Amino acid sequence: MTKFLVFLEQREGVLKKSSIDAWNRVQEIAALSAGAIVTGLLAGPVDRQRIGDLLAGDGVVYHANEERLRPYQQESYTRLVTSLVKQESISALFFADSSLSRDLAPRLSVLLKASLLSGDLLFNRQGYPDGSFRPVYSGLATASFSPQRNISIYTLSPSRGMVIRSSADGTVQVMPTAQYHHSSDNLLAEVRRIVLRQNSLDIAEAGIIVAGGRGMGSSAGFALLEELAALLGGAVGASRFAVDEGWRPHAEQIGQTGKTVAPQLYFACGVSGAPQHLAGIASAGIVVAINSDPDASIFQVADFGIVGDVHLVLPKLIEALKEFLKKK
Amino acid sequence: MNIAVCLCQVPDSASVIGFADGALDRSRINEVMNPYDEYALEEAVCLKEHIAGSLVTVFTVAPLSAKDMLRKALALGADRAVLVSATEPSDPYLRALQLKSALMEFYEGIIPDLVFCGKSSTDFQSAQVPSMLGALMGIVSVSGVTSLNLSGEYLHLEREIEGGVEQIELHYPAVISAEKGLNQPRKTTVKAVMEARKKPIDLLTVSVDGAPLVLMSDLKALERKKVCRFAEDEKDLVLLLSNECSLFPGD
């Protein structure tokens, strides 16, 4: 029997949305394939949430409910996952793509001799995941990757819109799991503190992103984007130029040396559309471009566009949107 | 303190990147140091400048043509440069195996105190080699580091996480993967470039015993053109979006 394991990530005692999304997607995959069993592994405590209520479908979640696992710790997390994968004979391990999985998954790949794959999943005839497909060379090309070992590890990029389904169907059983406390656990690397930015929706998890580039002219120019993002319930992003100029923090950078995002709706305002930027939005849904240069390459990847100066177009767009929302 | 920096070459993003027969058309590209590796090298050189008796050695697994990049690294402050010859690795795991074997041979089995890598290479963008190298060497690794401070035997690091920053404390040895923001890489000076020309480049050959974990295929140029529909005005755009996008507020 094929067994899938989904790594469920909590941060500060809250189960991450991207992990719930990954679990639900793996449930869908299991339903379409010839009867795979879905299991989960949760490291560290989750406060004030009932884990079973958050997750769809049937399955078992192994919960290492230990306070010392609350912060991410590479060595103990590695040992926890490797022992469960071996013990349960897992054939595919899934992560939501995150800073944690990018740190942990390559290590697991080496220790489990498992094929590590990221990007969009490819499937075999039985409906099992069997490789991936993703952009390479800064989004100028794509390539397929196929696993060469019996165990595969997949890191799932956020799905468009991150729909969290209701969990009315099925029962998720939570089973405590313990971890050996190794004497070598003298905490080689220890997370001392997590500093979260206030009230900011992370671009990696946002359904709508309003991004600005060189055309915004200054950090003050981004006030318009903040206003538009607030109206839409989205997050603000930036091009490399805007970040290098110090207009916005690096955490908001989209593209080759920044983040890869997959919002349902993406506004590119005053962004010319360099290949390095486009690399970060290859999985975006609807792209809207606003640029004064009608020949800007951003229009070649946009679904909708307005040619004009962002400083003139954005205030009118915000007005039009406010009016539209009033009528609703 | 022994500080190793792993470098790789990638196509310059300004050059014409084309594909022929499922492979990169190398005839028209100019190869440069991977952008993230510049942050890795800069951080290593900064550390060296603060710790007496430290030695920064750069490594690359590449063809002989990578000597130019190694000379640049020497001009940027590295003490020694090692060009590692090996069969072209087909996946990040083999690349990490080759690097490990080169480091072990160069340092005669003694694990260097710090190994710096760029967070990801801009060609295949797997971002796996640094953590894999840590696992193979049996030492801790931290990916995507944006701040590094050394105090005594401890390293204080910061790395970006979703919506914030993680502050990490660790003992070295460790593999550090450098993220943009870690520092501002310096520029080479004419004098340093001249001096670097005189420095030797060590040659090392490694062969590793291992099979790839992943096979890449079907490399092809991405055709991503869409037909852009231009809105008549802002009101029109709002209407278009409210019809096309389910997340649009008001629906």
Interface residues (C-beta under 8 A of the other chain):
Chain A: R11 K16 S18 P71 Y72 Q74 E75 T78 S98 S99 L100 R102 D103 L104 A105 P106 R107 S109 V110 L111 K113 A114 S115 L116 L117 S118 R134 P135 V136 Y137 S138 G139 L140 A141 T142 A143 S144 F145 S146 P147 Q148 R149 G161 L188 A189 E190 V191 R192 R193 I194 V195 L196 R197 S200 L201 D202 A204 E205 G207 I208 L231 L232 G233 H250 A251 Q253 Q256 T257 G258 Q264 L265 P275 Q276 L278 A282 G285 I286 V287 V288 A289 F299 Q300 V301 A302 D303 F304 G305 I306 V307 V313 K316 L317 E319 A320 L321 E323 F324 L325 K328
Chain B: P11 S13 I17 F19 L24 P35 Y36 P92 Y93 A96 T122 D123 F124 Q125 S126 A127 Q128 V129 P130 S131 M132 G134 A135 L136 I139 V140 S141 V142 S143 G144 T146 R159 E160 I161 E162 G163 G164 V165 E166 Q167 I168 E169 L170 H171 A174 K180 G181 A211 P212 L213 V214 L215 M216 S217 D218 L219 K220 A221 L222 R224 K225 K226 C228 R229 F230 A231 D233 E234 K235 L237 V238 L239 L240 L241 S242 E244 C245 S246 L247 F248 P249 G250
